[in-house]
Amino acid sequence: MTIIVQPKRWLLTDFRSDRALQNFIKFNTVTKTDMFFQATSAWTALYETDYNGVPALAVPRRFNTEILNRFVDIDNEEVIKDMTFWKESPRKINVESVPRDEEQKRMLDFLLGRGKYEKLSSTSRRALFASTGTGKTFLTLKAVSEKNLFTFINCPDKKALLTWQQEIEKFTDITADEVGIMQGSDSLPKLLKSKEKYKIILGSSKTFSALIANNEYGTITEFFEKMGFGLLVHDEVHLNLMVVFFLEMMTRTRNTFYLTATIGRRMYKESKILEALMPPESATYVQAVKPRIEFFRCIFYSNPKEKSHTKGLQLPGGFNYIRHGKEYLLNEKYPYREPFLNEHLARVVKAARGALTNKSNKIAILSRTKEENTVIMESLTARYGNKLSIGLFNSDIVDMDERFKETDCQLIISTDKSFAGIINIPNLEAIIITSPISAEQHLLQIVGRIRKQEGKRTLVYMLADASFGSCYRALGYAKSAISDHCVSIEDVHLNQSTKFSTPFDD
């Protein structure tokens, strides 16, 4: 076997005849789908390609060699270095705005490899992990304007595409027709045909997902090479792991930026893959945590009346929060809907409204499903319809422009997944989460929608049905996950019961 070392990957030849490497392939297969639906089936964090006509297995350059050595003795293999890049196409854009504070100046210096980060000037890959609202989008555009590299921005979804379009219009001299949009495989040849007129390209991860699913790896590589991209930016890198992996292995841009507010994945194997893709610690900027969250753990008891009502909530794989919300708690046939909506949730909404620093500021109410959104929308409209504007932000509204208009309302109802994406909501001050979320990265992405602003609070209310042990424990996990980001944590009991268990507790 020969190992070819390239800028972002190793290529292993003769892998098909090596039984040990077949086990290595199994080791790197992710069998579960991810929470953001970028990967909808099992996938392998390796892929087959060729090197000068010879079949080869592509492996991330930063892959843990100790793990690889379990399967093959790489120290005894022939090693060939091939560090070539394709010819980059320069682009000139202008950004007049300057960093607003010292931290933004440091982050820009980091991206550009200058000042105290001069040692990074020859390092091609950088990761910027900074809180939502700190200006990662602006700083990236500022860095692009100084590097003059043709840039491709890998966006996790349509919301991200729209946000980047808005920020480009706000900060740069680029006109709308100079921004290329890659959505759908048919957009690639159109972009190639008119590539000279574009100054920056925004691409949807879903398009890459479709190409990868069809094993069209060569299409992606050829597109990047012919366009002449010099900089690849992965926005919200934790959201689209499969696409990030394949772009890293297929593209050989001069520079790569990784942007996110939170790094990490829920599943162990995914976390290890992401770790293998990230730059070394010396090329990573992690913003120091500044506690700002006021966290209210809102405990209530639905007190199940019949065992049949709780059927299917506790499964071998864990508690089913989706079924708990839409089929148990808000089931119109069961007696739990009215107390939850008109007593528990109503009390929390009232508390959140009373805590706002400005009565015109906004509150978001998040549930797991669109069905729950509908029921909550009807309840809040009946209660506040004549007093407050109420919006619905989820995929039921297909048109993204129309969906974003809903965020202008004082009460915004959404699913946790829709809300966790890239959306900028001015004057948002409070978030109410109707069932516990314990995944740190997901939770911090949600809370990150509340932008830091002088004089404004960051209020987070999380409800938990303590009649179910799993639900109550998840509330404890959530507390552990974000405690470092909290200035205060308070438990609020929403009904009179003091028991943490019922006859139907799991």
C-alpha positions in Angstrom: 0.0 0.0 0.0 1.1 3.5 -0.8 0.1 6.7 1.2 -0.2 9.9 -0.8 -0.2 13.0 1.4 -2.2 15.9 0.0 -3.2 19.3 1.5 -6.4 18.0 3.2 -6.3 14.3 3.0 -4.3 11.1 2.7 -4.9 8.7 -0.1 -4.5 4.9 0.6 -4.0 2.7 -2.4 -4.6 -1.1 -2.6 -7.3 -0.7 0.0 -9.8 -3.1 -1.7 -7.5 -6.1 -1.2 -6.6 -5.2 2.4 -9.0 -6.9 4.8 -7.9 -4.7 7.7 -8.8 -1.6 5.8 -12.3 -3.0 5.2 -12.7 -3.0 9.0 -11.3 0.6 9.1 -14.1 1.5 6.7 -16.7 0.0 9.0 -15.2 1.9 11.9 -15.8 5.2 10.1 -19.4 4.5 9.1 -22.0 6.7 10.8 -25.2 4.6 11.1 -27.5 7.2 12.7 -29.1 10.2 10.9 -28.3 13.6 12.4 -30.6 15.9 14.2 -30.6 18.5 11.5 -31.4 16.0 8.7 -28.3 16.8 6.6 -27.6 13.1 6.6 -30.7 11.0 6.2 -29.1 7.6 6.0 -25.9 5.9 7.1 -22.7 7.3 5.5 -19.0 6.6 5.7 -16.4 9.3 6.6 -14.1 8.0 3.9 -14.6 7.7 0.2 -13.2 6.1 -2.9 -11.4 8.2 -5.5 -8.4 7.7 -7.8 -4.9 9.0 -8.0 -3.4 9.0 -11.5 -5.7 6.2 -12.4 -5.1 4.1 -9.3 -8.0 3.5 -7.0 -7.5 5.1 -3.6 -9.3 5.6 -0.3 -9.5 9.2 0.9 -8.9 9.8 4.6 -8.9 13.2 6.5 -5.4 14.6 6.9 -5.9 15.2 10.6 -7.3 11.7 11.3 -6.0 10.2 14.5 -3.1 8.1 13.3 -3.4 5.9 16.4 -6.8 4.8 15.2 -5.5 4.2 11.7 -2.6 2.2 13.1 -5.1 -0.3 14.7 -5.9 -1.4 11.2 -2.7 -0.8 9.2 1.0 -0.2 10.0 1.3 3.1 8.3 4.9 3.5 9.5 6.0 0.8 7.1 4.2 2.1 4.0 5.6 4.1 1.1 4.7 7.8 1.5 4.4 10.3 -1.4 3.8 14.0 -1.0 1.5 15.8 -3.4 0.8 19.3 -2.1 -0.5 20.9 -5.3 -3.4 23.4 -5.5 -5.4 24.5 -8.5 -5.0 28.0 -9.8 -7.1 30.5 -7.7 -9.1 33.2 -9.4 -8.7 36.6 -7.6 -11.8 38.8 -6.8 -11.8 42.3 -5.5 -14.5 43.4 -3.1 -14.6 46.3 -0.7 -15.8 46.5 2.9 -15.7 50.0 4.4 -16.8 49.0 8.0 -14.2 48.4 10.6 -14.2 46.1 13.7 -16.4 47.6 16.4 -14.3 46.6 19.4 -11.0 45.0 20.5 -12.3 41.5 20.3 -13.5 41.9 16.7 -10.0 43.3 15.9 -8.4 40.2 17.4 -10.7 37.9 15.5 -10.0 39.6 12.2 -6.2 39.5 12.9 -6.7 35.7 13.5 -8.5 35.2 10.2 -5.9 37.2 8.3 -2.8 35.8 10.2 -1.4 39.1 11.2 -0.4 40.9 14.4 -0.1 38.4 17.3 -1.3 35.7 14.9 1.4 36.3 12.3 2.6 32.8 12.8 -0.6 31.6 11.2 0.1 33.5 8.0 1.3 30.3 6.3 -1.4 28.1 7.8 -4.2 27.4 5.4 -7.0 26.4 7.8 -8.5 28.4 10.7 -11.5 27.8 12.9 -13.3 30.7 14.6 -15.6 29.6 17.4 -17.4 32.8 18.6 -20.9 33.5 20.1 -23.8 34.4 17.9 -23.9 38.2 17.5 -20.2 38.7 17.7 -19.9 39.4 14.0 -18.5 36.3 12.4 -20.3 37.0 9.1 -19.0 40.6 8.9 -15.4 39.6 9.9 -15.4 36.9 7.3 -16.4 39.4 4.6 -13.8 41.8 5.9 -11.1 39.0 5.6 -12.3 38.1 2.1 -12.0 41.8 1.0 -8.4 41.9 2.2 -7.4 38.4 0.8 -8.9 39.1 -2.7 -9.6 35.4 -3.0 -12.7 34.0 -4.9 -14.7 32.7 -2.0 -17.3 29.9 -1.7 -19.5 29.9 1.4 -21.0 26.6 2.3 -24.4 27.4 4.0 -26.4 24.8 6.0 -29.8 25.9 4.7 -31.9 28.5 2.9 -32.0 30.7 6.1 -28.3 30.9 6.0 -28.2 31.8 2.3 -30.7 34.6 2.9 -28.7 35.9 6.0 -25.4 36.0 4.0 -27.2 37.8 1.1 -28.4 40.4 3.6 -25.0 40.8 5.2 -23.2 41.1 1.8 -25.6 43.8 0.8 -25.1 45.6 4.1 -21.3 45.5 4.4 -19.8 45.2 0.8 -19.9 46.9 -2.5 -21.1 43.7 -4.2 -24.3 44.1 -6.2 -27.0 41.4 -6.1 -26.2 40.0 -9.5 -22.6 39.6 -8.5 -23.6 37.0 -5.8 -23.8 33.5 -7.3 -26.3 31.1 -5.6 -25.7 27.4 -5.9 -29.1 25.7 -5.3 -29.8 22.4 -7.1 -27.3 20.5 -9.2 -28.5 22.3 -12.4 -27.1 25.6 -10.9 -23.5 24.4 -11.2 -23.1 24.6 -15.0 -25.0 27.9 -15.0 -22.5 29.3 -12.5 -19.5 28.0 -14.4 -20.8 29.5 -17.6 -21.0 33.0 -16.1 -18.2 32.7 -13.4 -16.4 35.9 -14.3 -19.3 38.1 -13.3 -19.5 36.7 -9.8 -17.5 38.1 -6.8 -18.7 35.5 -4.2 -20.7 32.3 -4.3 -23.1 31.1 -1.7 -24.0 27.4 -1.8 -26.6 25.2 -0.1 -25.5 22.1 1.8 -28.6 20.3 0.5 -27.3 20.5 -3.0 -24.0 18.9 -2.0 -26.0 16.2 0.0 -27.8 15.2 -3.2 -24.6 15.0 -5.2 -22.9 13.0 -2.5 -25.8 10.6 -2.3 -25.5 10.0 -6.0 -21.7 9.5 -5.7 -21.1 12.5 -7.9 -17.8 13.4 -6.2 -16.1 14.3 -9.5 -18.8 16.9 -10.2 -18.0 18.7 -6.9 -14.2 18.6 -7.4 -14.5 19.8 -11.0 -16.8 22.6 -10.0 -14.4 24.0 -7.4 -11.4 23.6 -9.7 -13.0 25.2 -12.8 -14.4 28.1 -10.7 -11.0 28.7 -9.2 -12.1 29.2 -5.6 -9.2 30.2 -3.3 -11.2 30.3 0.0 -13.8 27.8 1.3 -15.9 29.0 4.3 -17.9 26.5 6.2 -20.7 28.4 8.0 -22.2 26.8 11.2 -19.7 23.9 10.7 -21.4 21.7 13.3 -24.7 21.6 11.4 -23.7 19.8 8.2 -21.0 17.4 9.2 -21.4 15.0 6.2 -21.1 17.8 3.7 -18.2 19.4 5.5 -16.4 16.1 5.5 -16.8 15.5 1.8 -16.0 19.1 0.7 -12.8 18.9 2.8 -11.8 15.7 1.1 -12.7 16.7 -2.4 -11.6 20.4 -2.6 -8.1 21.8 -2.3 -8.6 25.6 -1.8 -5.7 27.7 -0.6 -7.6 28.7 2.6 -10.5 27.3 4.6 -12.4 29.0 7.4 -14.6 27.1 9.9 -17.3 29.2 11.6 -19.6 28.3 14.5 -20.8 29.5 17.9 -20.6 26.0 19.3 -18.5 23.0 18.3 -19.2 19.4 18.8 -21.8 16.7 18.0 -24.2 14.6 20.0 -22.9 11.2 18.9 -19.4 10.0 19.8 -18.5 8.9 16.3 -19.7 12.2 14.7 -17.7 14.1 17.3 -14.5 12.2 16.5 -15.0 12.8 12.7 -15.5 16.5 13.3 -12.4 16.6 15.5 -10.4 15.0 12.7 -11.5 17.7 10.3 -10.8 20.7 12.6 -7.5 22.6 12.4 -5.0 22.2 15.3 -5.6 24.1 18.5 -2.9 26.7 17.4 -5.1 27.6 14.4 -8.4 27.8 16.4 -9.9 30.9 18.1 -12.3 30.1 20.9 -14.1 33.1 22.3 -14.0 33.2 26.1 -17.4 32.4 27.7 -19.1 35.5 29.2 -22.1 34.4 31.3 -25.3 36.2 30.4 -28.2 33.7 30.5 -30.8 33.9 33.2 -32.1 30.3 33.2 -35.5 29.4 34.6 -36.2 25.6 35.0 -40.0 25.5 34.9 -41.2 22.2 36.5 -44.8 21.0 36.2 -46.6 17.7 36.6 -49.1 16.4 34.0 -50.0 13.6 36.4 -51.1 10.8 33.9 -54.6 9.6 34.5 -54.3 6.3 32.6 -51.4 4.0 31.7 -52.7 3.9 28.1 -52.1 7.6 27.8 -48.3 7.1 28.3 -47.9 4.2 25.9 -44.9 4.6 23.6 -43.3 7.5 25.6 -40.5 5.5 27.1 -38.8 3.5 24.4 -35.6 1.4 24.5 -33.7 4.2 22.7 -34.9 6.8 25.2 -37.8 9.1 26.0 -39.9 10.1 23.0 -40.3 13.9 23.4 -42.0 14.3 20.1 -44.8 11.9 21.0 -45.0 13.4 24.5 -45.7 16.8 23.1 -48.1 16.2 20.2 -49.7 12.8 21.1 -49.8 13.1 24.9 -49.6 16.6 26.4 -51.5 18.4 23.6 -53.8 15.6 22.6 -57.3 17.0 22.5 -58.7 13.7 23.7 -56.7 13.7 26.9 -57.1 16.0 30.0 -53.6 17.5 30.0 -53.9 20.0 27.1 -55.9 22.6 28.9 -53.8 22.7 32.1 -50.6 22.9 30.1 -51.7 25.7 27.8 -53.8 27.8 30.1 -52.0 27.3 33.4 -48.3 26.2 32.9 -47.4 27.7 29.6 -49.6 30.8 30.1 -47.8 31.4 33.5 -44.4 31.3 31.9 -45.4 33.6 29.0 -46.7 36.1 31.5 -43.5 35.9 33.5 -41.4 36.4 30.4 -43.4 39.4 29.4 -43.0 40.9 32.8 -39.3 40.4 32.7 -38.6 42.2 29.4 -36.6 45.3 29.7 -38.7 46.8 26.9 -42.3 45.7 26.3 -41.8 45.9 22.6 -39.0 43.3 22.8 -39.8 39.8 21.5 -40.4 36.3 23.0 -39.9 33.0 21.1 -41.9 29.9 22.1 -40.3 26.7 20.8 -41.7 23.2 20.7 -40.5 20.0 19.0 -43.0 19.7 16.2 -45.1 21.9 13.8 -48.2 20.2 15.2 -47.5 21.6 18.6 -46.7 25.0 17.1 -50.2 25.1 15.7 -51.9 24.3 19.0 -49.8 26.8 20.9 -50.4 29.4 18.2 -54.2 29.0 18.6 -54.0 29.2 22.4 -51.8 32.3 22.4 -53.9 34.0 19.7 -57.0 33.4 21.8 -55.3 34.9 24.9 -53.2 37.8 23.3 -54.6 38.2 19.8 -55.9 41.7 20.5 -52.8 42.8 22.4 -49.7 41.3 20.8 -48.6 40.3 17.3 -48.0 36.6 17.0 -45.9 35.0 14.2 -45.2 31.4 13.1 -41.6 30.6 11.9 -41.4 27.0 10.6 -41.3 25.1 7.3 -45.1 25.3 6.9 -44.3 28.7 5.3 -42.3 27.7 2.3 -41.3 31.2 1.0 -38.3 32.2 3.1 -39.0 36.0 2.7 -42.5 35.4 4.1 -41.2 33.2 6.9 -38.7 35.8 8.0 -41.5 38.4 8.2 -43.0 36.4 11.0 -40.0 37.2 13.2 -41.1 40.8 13.3 -43.9 39.8 15.7 -43.7 40.1 19.5 -44.4 36.4 20.1 -42.7 34.1 17.7 -43.7 30.4 17.6 -41.3 27.9 16.1 -39.7 24.5 16.3 -36.4 24.1 18.0 -34.7 22.9 14.8 -36.0 25.8 12.6 -35.1 28.3 15.3 -31.6 26.9 15.9 -30.5 27.8 12.3 -29.1 31.1 11.2 -31.8 33.7 11.9 -31.2 37.2 13.1 -34.1 38.5 15.2 -33.6 42.1 16.4 -34.9 42.8 19.9 -35.4 39.1 20.9 -35.0 38.9 24.6 -36.7 35.8 25.9 -37.0 32.2 24.7 -39.5 29.7 26.1 -38.7 26.0 25.4 -41.7 23.8 26.0 -39.8 20.5 26.6 -36.2 20.0 27.8 -33.3 20.1 25.4 -30.0 18.8 26.9 -27.7 18.7 23.9 -25.2 21.6 24.7 -24.5 22.6 21.1 -28.1 22.6 20.1 -29.2 24.5 23.2 -26.5 27.2 22.8 -27.4 27.7 19.2 -31.0 28.3 20.2 -30.0 30.7 23.0 -27.5 32.4 20.6 -30.5 33.9 18.7 -30.7 36.4 21.5 -28.1 38.9 20.5 -25.9 40.5 23.1 -27.0 44.1 23.6 -26.2 46.6 26.3 -29.1 46.8 28.8 -31.0 43.8 27.3 -31.4 40.5 29.2 -31.0 36.9 28.0 -34.0 35.1 29.4 -34.4 31.3 28.9 -37.4 29.4 30.3 -37.4 25.6 29.9 -40.5 23.6 30.8 -40.3 19.9 31.9 -43.0 17.5 32.8 -41.6 16.0 36.0 -44.2 13.3 36.0 -41.7 11.5 33.8 -38.3 10.8 35.2 -36.5 11.0 31.9 -38.0 14.4 31.3 -37.0 15.7 34.7 -33.4 14.3 34.4 -33.1 16.0 31.0 -33.7 19.3 32.7 -30.8 18.5 34.9 -28.6 17.7 31.9 -29.6 21.0 30.3 -28.5 22.8 33.5 -25.1 21.1 33.4 -24.8 21.9 29.6 -25.2 25.7 29.9 -24.3 26.4 33.5 -21.0 28.1 32.5 -23.0 30.5 30.3 -25.5 31.4 33.1 -25.5 34.4 35.4 -28.4 32.7 37.4 -30.4 29.5 37.5 -33.7 29.4 39.2 -36.2 26.5 39.7 -39.9 27.4 39.3 -42.6 25.0 40.2 -45.7 25.6 38.1 -48.2 23.7 40.1 -48.7 22.7 43.7 -47.4 19.1 43.6 -44.1 18.5 45.2 -43.6 14.9 44.2 -41.1 14.0 41.5 -42.8 10.8 40.6 -46.2 9.3 39.8 -47.4 5.7 39.4 -46.5 6.0 35.7 -43.1 7.5 36.2 -40.5 5.7 34.1 
